[in-house]
Amino acid sequence: MAFGGLGALLLVLVAAGSLLIPSGRPAAAAIWAAAGITLGAILVPYLRRLVARVIPIDPERVIHTVALQLAVFLMAVWASSQVGNVGLNASSYGSSGLLDIPLSELPLLVAGFIGVGIFIHRDFAESVKRLGLVRPTVVQVVVALFLAQVFSLVAVGADYLTSWLTPQTSTQLNQVSQAIYGSFGSDILPWVLVAASAGIAEEILFRGAIQPRLGLLVTSALFTATHVQYGVSIVLALILLLAL
């Protein structure tokens, strides 16, 4: 709790300090100030009990309090990146090598297991059960493959819609994609590793660890906020829809 309070104070001070420098951005400062105040408010037991009426958290558990604060911080990072024009700025991203994205997904996988208390108050088997990891049935695999094809077609439609309605955003999205994935070319292995690592790590963290505690709406918003590279666009709205 003390670290949470310190973090809240730090964010407010950073926001105030950024207004004192010539290059400071008022919009970003407002976002971080609001985030700091919200982080501090989460430490108030009465307010956590109010939140618990909406999402399935235990207001008395420290780990649930930390989860709420991290959720607020993540949303602030996304909002700040958008007002700072970082999300759709291709120069903000580096080219990804074969293992770069799988390695970047690994912390999410670890966070999912740590979040459910592996080797703290759950052993490995109990952690796997809490995360909802089960062997899929044949029917589930077939349905998943079918839906993957449907969503792929929807994604193509979203790309066309973006290029039609917001051509400038479409150009920026293509530049960002080229900056991140341009080195992959037509090689199948990098794309398989990207799909597998994201599908495993992100789902374990967001669907397995977070969703049972913060609910579908909040979890989907957080999942969408991790996709900073899509800016504020039709594609980002599609990601939110698919997350839901």
N, C-alpha and C positions, 0 to 999 in steps of 0.2 A: 504494500500500500504506500509505503514511504517513497519507493521508486516511482510509483504512479503519480504521486503528488509532485515529485521533483520534475518528472517529465512534463507535466502540465504547466508548471511554472516556467520551465525552460522554453516551451513553445511560445508562451505569451511574451517572454523576454526577446526571443528571436524575432517575433512579429513586430514588436515595438522598435527593436534595433534596426530592422530593415527599412523602416520609415525615415530613419535619421541619415541614411546614406543616399547620395544622388541617384544611384541606379536602383533603388528600392522600388518594388512594385506594390502599390496599395492593395490591389486585389488579392495578391498572394499573401500579403501581411494580414489581411482580414480573414483569409482562410485559416492561417496558422493560429491566429488569435482565437478564432471560434473553436478550433480543434483543441487548443490548450484549455479553454474554459470548459469545454465538454468533457475533456479528460478529468478535470478537477471535479466536475459535477458527478461523474460516475462514481467517485469515491464516497459520495454521500449515501448512506444506507437507505434512507427513505426514497431517494430517487431511483436506486437500483430496484427496490421493491416495486416501484411503479413500472419500470421497464419489464420486470418479471411477469407483469400482467399481460404483456404483449408478446414476448418471446420466451421460450422455455428455459430460462436460466435459474440458477439458485443464487439469489442475491447475497447470500452469506459466504459463498465459496470464492476464495481469492482468485483461482484460475479462471472462473467465469468473469470476474471483474477485469482481469488482465485481458481476456479475450475481447471484451467490449472496448477496452481502450485501444487495443491493437486494430480493431475494426475501424474505429474513428480515425486513427492515424493513417491507415491505408487509404481511406476515402479522402483524407486531406492531401495525401501524396498525389493521388489521381487528379484532384481538383487543381492543385497547385501546378502540376505539369501541364494542364490544359490552358490555364490563364497565362502561363509563361511560354506558351507555344512550343513546348518541348515534345509533346506527344507526336505531332505530325512533322517534326523537323528531322529529316533524314540524317543530318550531320550529328544528331544526338546518339546514333546507334553505330555499333561496329559490326563488321562482317562476322558471321558465326561459322566456326569450324565444325568438324564432324561431331565432336563430343561436347561442344560448348553449351548447347541448349539442354541436353540430358543432365549435364553437371549443374546447370543453373536451376533445374527442376528438383534436384536432389534435396536441397534444404526444405522444400515444401513437403516432401515425403517424410523427412525426419521430423518436421514440425507436427505433422499429423499424428505420428506415433507418440511423440513427447506430449502433445496436447491431451491425449487420452490417458497419460500417466503410465506409459510402459516402463516396467522395472521400478516404478515408484509405488503405485498402489494397484497395478495390474501386471500379470506376467504376460508373456508373448501371446499365448492362446487367448487370454481374456481381452487383450488389446485388439487382436484381429477380430474377435467377435464384436467388440464395441464399435469398431470401424465398419462393421457390416460386410466384411470380406467373406464371401461364400463362393462355392463353385457354381458357375452358371449352368443352367439347363440348356439343352439343345435348342429349345424353343426361344429362350432368351437370346442366345447367340444369333439365331436367324433373324429375330426381330431387330436386334441391335444393328446387324449388317444392313438390313433393309432401311432402317431409319437413318443410318449413316449416309446411304445413297440419296435419300430424300433431302436430308439437310444439306448435302453437297450441292444439289440442284438449287435449293433455296439460296445458298451462299452465292452461287453464280448469278442468280437473279438479283441479289442485293448489290453485287458488283456493278451490274448493268444499270440498276436504279441509281446507284451513287454517281456513276459517270454521266448519267443523263440529267439528274437534278442538281448535283453539286460537282461539276467537272474539276474545279480547282482542288477540292478535297480528294477526289479520285486520283488526280495526279500526285498529290502528296502521299497518299496511301501506297501507290505503286512505287514511289521513290523510297519510302520507308521499308517496304517489303524487299525491294532490290538491295537495299543497304544491309538488311539482316540476313536474307536467304539467297542473295545473288550468287554466292559461291557454290551453292548446292547444285545448280544446273539441273540436268535431267537424271542425275544419279538417284537411285531409289533408296539406298541405305540411309542417307541423312534424313530423308522425309519420314522413313519408317521409325527412326530413332526419335524424331521430334514428336510424332503422333503417339508413340508408345510411352515415352517419358511424361508427356503432358497428360495423357489419358490415365496413367497410373498415379503419378505424384499429385496432380491437381485434384483428381477425384477423391483420393484418400484424405487429403487435407480438407477440402471444401465439403464434399458430400459425406465423408466418413466421420471426420472429427467435428467440423463446425456446424453443419446443418442440423443435427439433432439438438444443438444447444441454442443456436441463434435463429433457426427457422429458415424456411425456403426463400422468402423475400430478401432478407438481409444477406444470406449466404450468396444468392444469385447476384446481388448488387456488388458484393465484395469480389466475387469471381470476375465480374465484368470489369471492375476497377483495376484488376491486375493487367488488363490489356491496354496499357497506356498508349501503345503504338497505333491504336485506331482512332485516337483523338475523340472528338464529338462528331460522330458520323452515323450513317445508316447501318454500316457494318457493325458498329458498336451496339446499336439497338438490336441488331440480329443476334449478337452474342448474348445479350441480356435475355432475349426471347428464348434462345436455345437453352440457356442456363435454367430458366424457369420450366 
